[in-house]
Every structure is written in structure tokens, then in C-alpha cells.
Amino acid sequence: MKSIMKFNIILIIIFSFSLVTNAQKPDEQDLLNTFPNKEVVTYKTVDGKTLKMTIFYPENDKLQKKNPWMLHVHGGGWAGGSQYNILKKAFLGTLRGLLDNGVVCATIEYRLAKGKTTAYDAVVDAKDAARFLIKHAKQYKLSKKHYGVWGGSAGGHLSLLTALGHDSDFLGDTELQGIKPKFKCIASYFPFTSCVNPDIRPGSIFEDGKLFVRLLGAPIEEKPELAKLLSPTEYLSKKTPPILLLHGDQDDVLPIKNSTYMLEVAKQKQANVELLTIKGAAHSFHGKNLSPSIDELNNYATDFILSHL
């Protein structure tokens, strides 16, 4: 009897701790409930894992048969994060602004860089998500021509590669391989922009080189070709779609040098890239007295996207 009582007490403690822990987390569900027009869709199954996306639709009076759309790729260090990072302050205002202007927004899961999986697989998944939406454009009320991609941090890096990487280098689901997305624009927030330029590593999470094992599956010295393949700046040219970079000048996770370097390369290659510097902002735009403010930068990103869709 005593052992049973002890077991029950332990269960109660665990349950109570769970309630407290959950109460301390941001109430994601409450935010999700503010978007009544949405659906969860499985876009791919790979290695026994089901990958889903959540599609947010504008209000019914703004919904057409063929709506422009944006694909959102979440951050989280390539090994974490959630598709619902789109609800964080760096993106939430832009999400609402796009929906208010009749733009459908899809945010995706992808294989995380753990074990044998690398950032390469994440790019393949993001590309497949875009291919899936194009293939099923009629079903989800989407345009086959007017769409872009956005994301922050690791998702900023992946969003750049999703649009810029050559489709032939990132083949995924065999049923989707004939579809070649042509994105109208990219909005990339505080991204990592090059594996091959050592000058952007000091003061960042890549300074000691260990993180490349997560990205590439091995030290960078052992994977030079893959490192180049996963370096967005390597793809810049006159033909690349317009890119908006947003970066805080106090970022010590992925310093703003990532974006200023991409801007320098873009000028050399005559690519259409602009940078919005957020003064006083650390990574993920944390900080006080940001300039421009969160609302202002969200509006700026919204206007950029709308102007190209």
C-alpha cells in the first residue's frame, strides 16, 4: 500500500510540474486561435517521418481562386525550432500584414540536422514544400507564378538556399522533381550566409568550427563541395530574385557581417539585394529601443514582399 501511495504522489508531482512548466511557455495555441482560416497539410513523408505544413489563409472576402503566397522556413539552429516560429515577434506582424493583403502563408516542418541528417536535407525538404504547393496550387487556391520565401536565423539561411539553390542539386521526392520553383522574392532575417568565407565567423556560433559538423555532417575541411553548396552568397547573380536582408547590429549569434558580406558580393555580381539594419537589435531582434521598431521592420518586410508578388 505504501509503495502505491508513493507512486501516486510521484505522479502528482510530475503532473503538477508539467502544468507549471507549460504555463510558463508562451501560449502558442492562443495565438494560433487568432488565425481561424488555416489548415495543416502533410506535404511529404521521408525516412519514416511525416512532414507537415500549416497554411494560413486571408479572410474569405480577400481569398481568390489564385492567391499569391509566401513559404516560411523556421529557425532554431538547424537542429531545433518549430514551424510556429512564424508567430514570434520578428515575423508575426508581417504574417498579419500579408494575410490582410490577400497573401496566403505556409510555414513548414523539415528534417532537423541531427544524426545523419544535415542542413542539406532541410533545403531539400523546403524545396519539396514549394514544389508540393505548386503541384497542388488549385487545391490550396494558390498562384503558380506569384510566390516568395522567408525565414529567420537558420531559417534565413535555408530560405535563401530554397530560392537560390539549383533544383538539380537538391532533388527530393521523385513525384515532385519535375517542378522547378521560381521565387519572386526572398526576405531573410539575421541569416548565416556563407560556409566558405571565414571572415564572417569571428564572434559568431561558427567561430570554433564545431557547428559545421551539424550543418555538413563532418568538419568543413572534409566537405568543401557541400560547404559551397550550402553557401547562399555563391549563387548571387543578375538573375537572382530580389532579396531583403534584415539584421540587428548587435547580433552576437550570427553577426551582421553575414548580411553586409552578402551585400558586398551582391554589388560585385549586380544582384538585387538590400539590407535593413536594425540598430540596437541582438539576434532575433531582442533588445530595447530598436530602430526601426519591431512594428516598423515588420511593415517594411511586408511592403517589400507585396511589391514583388
N, C-alpha and C positions, 0 to 999 in steps of 0.2 A: 504493500500500500504506500509506504514512504517513497519508494522508487517512482511509483506512478505520479504521486503528488509533485515530486521533484522535477520529473519530466514535464508535467503540465506547467509548472512555474517557469521553467526554461522557455517553453513555447510562448508563454505570455510575454516574457521579457523580450524575446526575439521579435514578436509581433508588434509590441509597443515601440521598440527601437525602429522597426520598419516604418511605422506610422510617422514617427518624429522625423526620420530621415527624409521620407517623401514630402513631408510638409515643408521641409527646408529648401526643396528644389523649386525652381520657377514653375509655375503651373502652366505647363505647355498645353495641356488639354483645354484650359480656359481660352487661351489664345487661338487654338485651332477652332474652337466653337464660334469664334467671331468670323469665320470664313465658312458660311453654310454651303456654298457651291463648290464642292470638292469631291474627288473620288480617288481611291487607292487602287493602283493597277500593277499587276505583275508584268514586267517587260522582258524578263529573261530568267532562265534557270541555268546555272553553270556550276560544275563540280558539286552537284547536290545542293547548291544554295539558291534559294529563290530571291531574286532582286526585285524590289518594288519601287514605285514612284507615287507621289501624291500630286494630283493635278488640281490646281486652284483655278476656278472659272470666275469671270466677271459676273456681275448681276445679270439676270436674264434679259433685261432690256438693253444691255450692251453686248450681248452674245450674238454672234453672227454664225453663218454656216462655215466660214473660213476665217478664223481669227489669227492674228499674229501671236507669237508665243516666245517665251524665254525658258531655257533649260537652266536650272540651278544645280551646281555641284558643291556639296558642302565641304567644309574644312574639318580639321581635327588631327593634324599631324600625320595624315595619310593612314594612320592606324586607328583612328577613333572618330568621334563626331557622329552626327545624325543628319538625315535629310531635313529634319526640322530646325536645323541651324538657320534656316531661312527666316525663322521667327525672331532671331536675335536683332538687337538694335541697329546693327550695321546694315541690315537688309530689309527689316520689317517695313519701314516707310516706303522703300522702293517697291516692295511687293504690293503694298496697298495702292501706291500711285499707278503702277502698271495695270492692276485689275480695274481701277477706276477709269482707265483709258482703254479698256477693252482688250487687254493683252492677257492671254492665258499663261500661267506659270506652272511649270512642272519641276519638282525637286526630287532628287533620286537617291537611292541607296547604290553603293558599289562595293566591290570586294576590297576589303581593307588590307593594307600592307602588313601582313603578319604571316610568319612561317614561310611557305613557298610563294605566297602571293606578294607582288610588288606594285609599285605605282604604275607600272606598265599595264597591269591588269585593270587598274582603276580607270585608266584612259580608255581602254578597250570597252569597258562597261559603259562609260559616259557616252562614247561614240555610238554604242549599240542602243542606248536610250534614245538618242536623237534619231537614229535610223528607224527605231520602232515607232516613234511618233510620226515620222514622215510616212511610213508604210501604212499606218492606221489613221492618217490625218482626217479622213472623212468621219470616222467613228468618234473622234475626240474633238471635232469641229475646229481643225487646225489648218492653217495655210501651209502649203508645201514650199513656199518661197520666202516667206517673211518670218524669220526667227533668229534668235541670238542665244548667247550663253553667258552665264555669270557665276561668280563664286568668290570666296574669300580664303586667304591663307593657303593651306594645301589645296583647297577648292579653287583658289585663284590660279594657282599653278595648273591644276587639272583642267580648268575651264579654258585656259589659253591653249593647252595641248589638244583639247577636244575639237577646237575650231581650226587650229593651225597644223596639227599633225597630219601627215599624209595617210589617207584611208588605207592604202596598201600596206602600211607599216603597222596598222592596228586592226587587224582582222579579228572579228569576234564570231557571233552567231552566224552560222552558214546561211540561214534563211534571210539574213539582213545584209549580207555582204555586197549585194548589187546596188545598195543605196548609198549615195555619196553626198552627205550634207554640205551645204554651202551657207555658212552663217553670215548674217548681215552685220553683226557687231559682237563685241566681247566687252564685258565690264569685269575687271579683275581687281579685287580688293587685297591689299597688302600681300602680294604673291611672292613666291620663290620663282625666279625667272631663268636661272642657268645653273646647270650642274658643272659646266666646263670652265666657267670663269671663277678662279679662286679669289679674285679681288672682292667679291661680294660676300664672302664667308666670315671675315672677322667680325666679332661682336654678334654673331647670329647662332642659331641652333646647329648650324653646319660647320662651326669653327673647328671642331676636333675631327671632323670627317666621319664620325661613327654613324650618323644618321643616313649616310649613303647606303649602308647595309640594308636599312629598311626600304629605301626607295628602289634600290637596284638589285637587292638580293645578295650583294657582295660588296667589298670595298671598291671604291670608284676606280682604282688602278686596274682592277680585274674586269671592269665592264665599260671601257671607253666608248664603244659604239652605242650601248644602251644609254649612257650618260648624255651623249649628244642627242639621241632620240627624245629624251625627256627634258630637253632644254628649250623652252619656248622661244628665246631670242634667236635661235638658229634658224627659225622658219620665217623671220620677217622679210618682207619684200614689198614692192609696189602693189602687189596683188592681194596682200593680206587684208582682211576686213578691218574696219575701224576699231581701235582698241582704246578703252578708257581705263587708266590705272588710277586707283585711289590708295593713298598710303600716308600713314602718320609719320611725322618727322622725329618722333621719339620711340619708334618701334625698335625693341632690342631682341625680338624673336626672329623676325625677318626684316632687317633694317631697310630703310627707304632706298638704299643703294641698289637693291634689286630692281626697283622701278626706274630710278634715274639711269641705271645701266641700260635697261631696255629702251628707254627714251633716246639715249645716245646712239644705240645700234639702229633704231628706227630712223633717225635723222640721216645716218650714213646710207641706209638702204631705201630711203624715201618711203617708208611705211607710215601709215596714218595712225599714229599713237599720241595720246595726250596724257598728261599726269596732273591729277588734282592732289596737291599736298595738303594734308590736314595738320595744321600747326597745333602742337601740344598733345597730339594723339599717340598713344602707345599701340601695341598690337591689338587688333580687333576694335580699334578706336576707343580704347579705355583712356580715361583722363578727364580733367575738368577744363572748362573754358576753351573748348575746341574751336578752331577757326579754319574753315567754316564749321558750323554746328552740325550735329547729327541730322537734324531736320533738313538743313541746307544741303548737306552732301547727298542725302537720300533723294532730294529733289533734283539735284544736279545729275545724278546717275539715271533717274527716271527720264529726265529730259533728253539725255544723251541716247538712251535706248530708243525712246519714241522717235527721235529724229532719224534713226537709221532703220527702223522697222517699217 
